[in-house]
Amino acid sequence: MYSHDNKYFATGGTDEAVRLWDPAAGKVLSEGTGHSRAVSRVEFSPDDKQLVSVGVDGCILVWNCWRE
């Protein structure tokens, strides 16, 4: 899922981690863990300041995004 300004990309998957990527550089900027099962969805808030992840464990986590 790309941020609204297309500067960042977020992923989540079966490894239970959420990652914030810099697609231009092709590198991970940040990685967070907190789900006990796979991450099924990630979405940026409208202002791109938070990232919300939903896991198959029923857990919803809100992550603050680092911004330059």
DSSP file (Angstrom, degrees, kcal/mol; ACC not computed):
  #  RESIDUE AA STRUCTURE BP1 BP2  ACC     N-H-->O    O-->H-N    N-H-->O    O-->H-N    TCO  KAPPA ALPHA  PHI   PSI    X-CA   Y-CA   Z-CA
    1    1 A M              0   0    0      0, 0.0     9,-2.6     0, 0.0     2,-0.2   0.000 360.0 360.0 360.0 123.8    0.0    0.0    0.0
    2    2 A Y  B     -A    9   0A   0      7,-0.2    42,-0.3     1,-0.1     7,-0.2  -0.578 360.0-111.8 -83.7 148.0    1.5    3.4   -1.1
    3    3 A S    >   -     0   0    0      5,-2.4     3,-1.7    -2,-0.2    -1,-0.1  -0.304  36.6-103.0 -67.4 163.6    1.1    6.5    1.1
    4    4 A H  T 3  S+     0   0    0     41,-0.3    -1,-0.1     1,-0.3    -2,-0.1   0.800 125.3  48.0 -63.2 -28.8   -1.1    9.2   -0.3
    5    5 A D  T 3  S-     0   0    0      3,-0.0    -1,-0.3    43,-0.0    -2,-0.0   0.407 108.9-127.0 -90.6   2.8    2.0   11.2   -1.4
    6    6 A N  S <  S+     0   0    0     -3,-1.7    -2,-0.1     2,-0.1     3,-0.0   0.656  79.8 113.8  62.3  19.2    3.5    8.1   -3.0
    7    7 A K  S    S+     0   0    0      1,-0.1    17,-0.4    16,-0.1     2,-0.3   0.732  73.9  36.7 -87.9 -23.9    6.8    8.6   -1.0
    8    8 A Y        -     0   0    0     14,-0.2    -5,-2.4    15,-0.1     2,-0.4  -0.880  61.6-155.2-131.3 158.5    6.4    5.4    1.1
    9    9 A F  E     -AB   2  21A   0     12,-1.7    12,-3.7    -2,-0.3     2,-0.4  -0.997  10.9-156.9-133.4 137.3    5.2    1.9    0.7
   10   10 A A  E     - B   0  20A   0     -9,-2.6     2,-0.3    -2,-0.4    10,-0.2  -0.924  11.1-177.6-118.0 142.0    3.9   -0.3    3.6
   11   11 A T  E     + B   0  19A   0      8,-2.2     8,-2.6    -2,-0.4     2,-0.3  -0.945   9.0 175.1-133.9 156.4    3.8   -4.1    3.7
   12   12 A G  E     + B   0  18A   0     -2,-0.3     2,-0.2     6,-0.2     6,-0.2  -0.965  17.8 143.6-153.1 150.6    2.6   -6.8    6.0
   13   13 A G    >   -     0   0    0      4,-0.9    26,-2.3    -2,-0.3     3,-1.6  -0.778  60.4 -42.1-162.9-154.7    2.4  -10.5    5.6
   14   14 A T  T 3  S+     0   0    0      1,-0.3    24,-0.1    24,-0.2    26,-0.0   0.621 116.4  70.6 -71.2 -13.5    2.7  -14.0    7.0
   15   15 A D  T 3  S-     0   0    0      2,-0.2    -1,-0.3    24,-0.1     3,-0.1   0.398 106.2-123.0 -84.5   5.0    5.9  -13.2    9.0
   16   16 A E  S <  S+     0   0    0     -3,-1.6    19,-0.8     1,-0.2    18,-0.7   0.546  71.5 121.7  70.3  10.0    3.7  -11.0   11.3
   17   17 A A  E     - C   0  33A   0     16,-0.1    -4,-0.9    17,-0.1     2,-0.5  -0.766  53.3-146.9-107.3 150.6    5.8   -7.9   10.6
   18   18 A V  E     -BC  12  32A   0     14,-2.7    14,-2.8    -2,-0.3     2,-0.4  -0.962  20.5-166.3-111.7 130.9    4.8   -4.5    9.2
   19   19 A R  E     -BC  11  31A   0     -8,-2.6    -8,-2.2    -2,-0.5     2,-0.5  -0.957  15.6-152.7-124.8 139.2    7.4   -2.7    7.1
   20   20 A L  E     -BC  10  30A   0     10,-2.6     9,-3.3    -2,-0.4    10,-1.5  -0.948  25.7-164.8-107.5 122.3    7.7    0.9    5.9
   21   21 A W  E     -BC   9  28A   0    -12,-3.7   -12,-1.7    -2,-0.5     7,-0.2  -0.754  27.9-142.1-111.0 150.9    9.7    1.1    2.7
   22   22 A D  E  >> - C   0  27A   0      5,-2.7     4,-1.9    -2,-0.3     5,-1.4  -0.930  21.7-168.3-101.1 101.0   11.3    3.9    0.7
   23   23 A P  T  45S+     0   0    0      0, 0.0    -1,-0.1     0, 0.0   -15,-0.1   0.813  81.8  58.2 -66.3 -28.6   10.5    2.6   -2.8
   24   24 A A  T  45S+     0   0    0    -17,-0.4   -16,-0.1     1,-0.2   -17,-0.0   0.890 117.4  32.7 -66.2 -38.3   12.9    5.1   -4.5
   25   25 A A  T  45S-     0   0    0     -3,-0.4    -1,-0.2     2,-0.2     3,-0.1   0.640 103.3-131.9 -90.9 -16.6   15.8    3.7   -2.5
   26   26 A G  T  <5 +     0   0    0     -4,-1.9     2,-0.3     1,-0.2    -2,-0.1   0.841  65.2 117.7  69.1  33.6   14.5    0.1   -2.3
   27   27 A K  E   < -C   22   0A   0     -5,-1.4    -5,-2.7     0, 0.0     2,-0.4  -0.940  69.5-107.8-135.1 157.2   15.1   -0.2    1.4
   28   28 A V  E     -C   21   0A   0     -2,-0.3    -7,-0.3    -7,-0.2     3,-0.1  -0.672  24.5-174.6 -80.5 128.2   13.2   -0.7    4.6
   29   29 A L  E     +     0   0A   0     -9,-3.3     2,-0.3    -2,-0.4    -8,-0.2   0.787  69.7   0.6 -89.6 -33.6   13.0    2.4    6.8
   30   30 A S  E     -C   20   0A   0    -10,-1.5   -10,-2.6     2,-0.0     2,-0.4  -0.993  57.0-161.7-156.6 150.7   11.2    0.8    9.7
   31   31 A E  E     -C   19   0A   0     -2,-0.3     2,-0.4   -12,-0.2   -12,-0.2  -0.998  11.0-173.4-138.9 133.6    9.9   -2.6   10.8
   32   32 A G  E     -C   18   0A   0    -14,-2.8   -14,-2.7    -2,-0.4     2,-0.3  -0.966   6.4-164.0-129.8 146.2    7.4   -3.3   13.6
   33   33 A T  E     +C   17   0A   0     -2,-0.4   -16,-0.1   -16,-0.2     3,-0.1  -0.928  39.0 117.9-123.5 151.2    6.1   -6.4   15.2
   34   34 A G        +     0   0    0    -18,-0.7     2,-0.2     1,-0.4    -1,-0.1   0.244  48.2 100.2 176.4 -18.7    3.1   -6.9   17.3
   35   35 A H        -     0   0    0    -19,-0.8    -1,-0.4     1,-0.1     4,-0.1  -0.608  54.6-154.0 -84.1 147.4    0.8   -9.3   15.6
   36   36 A S  S    S+     0   0    0     -2,-0.2     2,-0.2     2,-0.1    -1,-0.1   0.468  81.2  25.0 -99.1  -3.6    0.7  -12.9   16.7
   37   37 A R  S    S-     0   0    0      1,-0.1    20,-0.1   -21,-0.1   -24,-0.1  -0.809 110.4 -44.2-142.5-175.6   -0.5  -14.1   13.2
   38   38 A A        -     0   0    0     -2,-0.2    18,-2.6    17,-0.1     2,-0.6  -0.112  53.1-119.2 -56.8 148.4   -0.2  -12.9    9.6
   39   39 A V  E     -D   55   0B   0    -26,-2.3    16,-0.3    16,-0.2   -27,-0.1  -0.810  28.5-176.0 -87.5 123.5   -0.9   -9.2    8.8
   40   40 A S  E     +     0   0B   0     14,-2.7     2,-0.3    -2,-0.6    15,-0.2   0.686  61.1  11.1 -97.6 -20.0   -3.9   -9.2    6.4
   41   41 A R  E     -D   54   0B   0     13,-1.6    13,-2.6   -28,-0.1     2,-0.4  -0.983  51.1-168.4-159.5 145.2   -4.1   -5.4    5.6
   42   42 A V  E     +D   53   0B   0     -2,-0.3     2,-0.3    11,-0.2    11,-0.2  -0.996  13.2 175.6-132.9 141.6   -2.2   -2.2    6.0
   43   43 A E  E     -D   52   0B   0      9,-2.2     9,-3.4    -2,-0.4     2,-0.3  -0.997  24.5-130.3-144.3 141.1   -3.5    1.3    5.3
   44   44 A F  E     -D   51   0B   0     -2,-0.3     7,-0.2   -42,-0.3   -42,-0.0  -0.658  31.0-112.6 -85.2 147.4   -2.1    4.8    5.7
   45   45 A S    >   -     0   0    0      5,-2.6     3,-2.1    -2,-0.3   -41,-0.3  -0.353  39.3 -98.9 -68.3 162.0   -4.2    7.5    7.5
   46   46 A P  T 3  S+     0   0    0      0, 0.0    -1,-0.1     0, 0.0    -2,-0.0   0.810 127.1  44.8 -56.4 -31.1   -5.4   10.3    5.2
   47   47 A D  T 3  S-     0   0    0    -43,-0.0   -44,-0.0   -44,-0.0    -2,-0.0   0.384 108.5-125.4 -93.2   4.4   -2.5   12.6    6.4
   48   48 A D  S <  S+     0   0    0     -3,-2.1   -45,-0.0     2,-0.2     3,-0.0   0.631  80.9 114.8  62.7  16.1    0.1    9.7    6.1
   49   49 A K  S    S+     0   0    0     15,-0.1    16,-3.1     1,-0.1     2,-0.3   0.675  74.4  37.3 -89.0 -17.9    1.1   10.2    9.7
   50   50 A Q  E     - E   0  64B   0     14,-0.2    -5,-2.6     2,-0.0     2,-0.4  -0.935  64.2-152.1-130.9 156.4   -0.1    6.8   10.9
   51   51 A L  E     -DE  44  63B   0     12,-2.5    12,-3.4    -2,-0.3     2,-0.5  -0.997  13.0-154.4-125.3 131.1   -0.2    3.3    9.4
   52   52 A V  E     -DE  43  62B   0     -9,-3.4    -9,-2.2    -2,-0.4     2,-0.4  -0.914   9.9-168.9-109.3 131.0   -2.9    0.9   10.5
   53   53 A S  E     -DE  42  61B   0      8,-2.7     8,-2.6    -2,-0.5     2,-0.4  -0.946   5.3-161.0-120.6 143.1   -2.4   -2.8   10.3
   54   54 A V  E     -DE  41  60B   0    -13,-2.6   -14,-2.7    -2,-0.4   -13,-1.6  -0.979  10.3-161.8-122.9 131.3   -4.9   -5.5   10.7
   55   55 A G  E >   -D   39   0B   0      4,-2.4     3,-2.0    -2,-0.4   -16,-0.2  -0.749  33.4-118.0-112.2 160.4   -4.0   -9.1   11.5
   56   56 A V  T 3  S+     0   0    0    -18,-2.6   -17,-0.1     1,-0.3   -18,-0.1   0.627 112.1  73.2 -67.0 -11.5   -5.8  -12.4   11.2
   57   57 A D  T 3  S-     0   0    0    -19,-0.4    -1,-0.3     2,-0.2     3,-0.1   0.485 118.0-111.4 -77.6  -2.4   -5.4  -12.5   15.0
   58   58 A G  S <  S+     0   0    0     -3,-2.0     2,-0.3     1,-0.3    -2,-0.1   0.435  75.0 136.1  86.6   0.1   -8.1   -9.9   15.2
   59   59 A C        -     0   0    0      2,-0.0    -4,-2.4   -25,-0.0     2,-0.5  -0.639  39.4-161.8 -86.1 136.1   -5.6   -7.3   16.4
   60   60 A I  E     -E   54   0B   0     -2,-0.3     2,-0.4    -6,-0.2    -6,-0.2  -0.983  12.3-171.0-116.4 122.4   -5.6   -3.7   14.9
   61   61 A L  E     -E   53   0B   0     -8,-2.6    -8,-2.7    -2,-0.5     2,-0.5  -0.905  13.5-151.9-116.8 143.1   -2.4   -1.7   15.5
   62   62 A V  E     -E   52   0B   0     -2,-0.4     2,-0.4   -10,-0.2   -10,-0.2  -0.968  14.7-165.7-114.9 124.5   -1.8    1.9   14.8
   63   63 A W  E     -E   51   0B   0    -12,-3.4   -12,-2.5    -2,-0.5     2,-0.4  -0.905  17.9-131.4-112.0 133.5    1.8    2.9   14.0
   64   64 A N  E     -E   50   0B   0     -2,-0.4     2,-0.5   -14,-0.2   -14,-0.2  -0.711  26.9-136.4 -80.8 133.7    3.2    6.4   14.0
   65   65 A C        -     0   0    0    -16,-3.1     2,-0.3    -2,-0.4    -1,-0.0  -0.784   9.1-127.2 -97.2 131.2    5.1    7.1   10.8
   66   66 A W        -     0   0    0     -2,-0.5     2,-0.4     2,-0.0   -37,-0.0  -0.559  32.0-170.0 -70.7 134.5    8.4    8.9   10.8
   67   67 A R              0   0    0     -2,-0.3   -18,-0.0     1,-0.1   -19,-0.0  -0.973 360.0 360.0-130.7 144.4    8.4   11.8    8.4
   68   68 A E              0   0    0     -2,-0.4    -1,-0.1     0, 0.0    -2,-0.0   0.464 360.0 360.0 -78.6 360.0   11.2   14.1    7.2
